[in-house]
């Protein structure tokens, strides 16, 4: 999952970055409303973690602008938003939710709870009710970051798992190499030109050739009936 963290406290932002990367998420960080808005206009994200007390305004202003965005353009008005703030008054929580936030956590919070809430938001955004993803003979557990093939565990590297998740969550839609890269890596992350091809090759070897298909000149996809 590619996450935009909007948080001006450097200590909190660093802790979030460490925790989210340990759970296999790619993230970018913004410390102000202006920086966050520029990033949302430039790149697609899967989730927005939003602090409210920012140096150039309130996070609710960013939320209001996001939800008013025109359809079919960046930023995505339907982007799931999780507010994280020290404001614990009921009125503040209600106001944030009524403005379009999907969930709300108050600081301090446990990183594992935050990640679990992120998974729940992503699951709902994808229209899934159950936590497990079934794809042919594959059973994928996003929380445990585990994969079973015909009931047997398959060992995947963190990036192999991330590539598989990016494709399975949108199947049977085709993702270009650039779209997969955007889902996995930060703006400043170094990336070898053939990294995605290498990950796909390893996944096919471990999961079977029929799981990930290539649409020549376009990208990769997991068919709806992948076996």
N, C-alpha and C positions, 0 to 999 in steps of 0.2 A: 504494500500500500504506500502511495506517495502522499506525504502529509506536509502541510504548511503550518508551522508553529509561529503564532504571533504572540510574542512575549518580550517585554523590554528588560526584565530582570535577568542579567547574564547568568547568575548562578542557577536559577530555575530553568532557564533555557538549556544550559549545558547538561543539567541532570536529565531533562526530558530527552535531549538528543542521545545521550548514552543509553537510556532505557529503551527508547524506540528502536535504535539501531540494533540493540541486543535481541529485540523481537523481530528483526528482519525487515523493518520499515525504512524506506528512504524518506528523508525529510529536508526541507529548506526552512530557514528561519528569517523572520522579520521582526524588527523592534519598534515599528511605528505603523500607524494607519496608512500613511502614504507609501511606505515600502511594501506593505502587504498588498495594497491595491495594485501596485505596479506588477508585482509577481503574479497575482491572480489573473491579470490581463495578458500576461506573457506566456504562462504555462498552465496545463491542466493538472489538477490535483484530485485526489480521492477523498480527502478529508481536511477540514480546517479546525485547528485547535486555537481558540481565540481568548486571549486575556482582554479584560475590559479597561483597566487603567493604563492607558498608553500615553507617551509624552506629547503627542500632537492631537489628541482627541480621545473619545471614548470608543471602545470596540464595538458598541452597538451601532455607531454610525457606519462602520465598515459592514456590519451585518445588514443594515438597512439598504445600503448601496448594492450589496451582493444580491439580495432577494429581488431588487428592482431591475436587475440586469436584463437586457433583451434576450429572448430565446435564440439558441443556435450560435451564440458568440461567447467568447471568453470575457469575463469570468462566467462560470456555469452557475446560474441562479439556483439550481437544485443541489449544489454541493453540500454534503452533510457538514454541519457545524456543531462543535462541542465547545461550550463556553467553560473556561476554567478561571476562577476569580476568587478573591478573598471576600467578596461581598456575599454574605450568607443570609441576608434578609429575604423573607418570603417574597416581598414585593419586587426585589431585584430579580429573583429567579423567575417569577411570573412574567416580568417585563421582557426578559431575554428570550423566554420561550415564545411569548406572543409576537415578538419581532421576527421569529423564524428560526431560532436555534433548535437543534434536534435533541440536545441533552445539555446538562449543566452539572459541573462538579465544583465544590468549594475547596480552596486551599486551606490547609495542606491536605493532599490526597495521596493514596498509595499508588505507585506507578502501575502495579498489576491491575488495580481496579480501573485505572484510566485506559489501559490497553484492552481490557475486557469490554469496556464501554465502546471503544473504537471498533472492535470486532462486531459488536451488536449493531452499531450504526451502519457499518459496511454491509452486513448481512441484510438488513432491512432495505438499504438502498438497492441491493441486487435482487430484492423480491424473494429472499429465502427465509423460511421460518425455522429451519433446523440448522445447527452449527456445523454439521458435517456436509461436505461436498461429495456427491457420488458422480463419478464420471466413468461409465462403462464398468470395468472390473477394478477401477481405482476408487479408494475411499480416502478422502483428504480431510484432515483435521487441522484447521487453521490455528486453533489455540495451542495444540501440542506441536504444531509444525511437523506433522508426521503423515506418511503416505503408506497405505496398504495396497498391494496389487494381488488380487485373488486371495486376500486374507493374509498375505505375507508382507512383512515390513520391507520398505525400500529406503535405503540411505541416500538422502539428497543433501548437497551442500546448501547453505543459506541462499545463495543466489540462484541455484537451480530451483529451489522451492519457490522463490519469488517469481521467477520466469513462469513456472507452471501455474501459480496462482493468478498471475496477470492474464494468462490466456484462458484458463478455465472459468474465471469469473465473468468473462464476456462472451464465452462460446455461444454460437459458432462464428462470432464476428472476427474478422481478420485484423491483426495488429501489425503495423509496420515495425521494422527494427527500431526506428526512432521512437515510436510510441512505447515499445517495451523498455527502451533505455530510459525514457522520461518517467516511467512508472517505478524504476529501480534506483536511479542514481540522483544525487544532488547536483545542483548547478555547477559546483566546483569539483566534482569527483572525476578523477582521471579514468579513462575508459579506452581499452584497446579496440581497434576497429572491428575485429572479428569476435568480440566477447559474446554477443548474443548467439551467433552461429555455433560457437563452442558449447555454450550452455544447452542449446537445443540438441546438439549432437549427443551430449551426455544423457540428456533426458530420454531421447529415443532409445539409446542403448539400455537404459535401466527400466523403462516403462513399456517399451515396444514401439515399433515404427509407426503404428497406426494412431497413436495418441496425438501427436503434433504433426500437422500437415503444412506443406509449403504451397502458397499461391505465388507462382513465379513472378518476380518483378513487383510484388505487392507486400507480402509478409507471411506471417504464420497464423495458424488457427487450430483450435481443437474442435473437431466436428461434434455435432450434437449427439451422435451415436458412437462416440469414441469407445473403442474396446481395449 
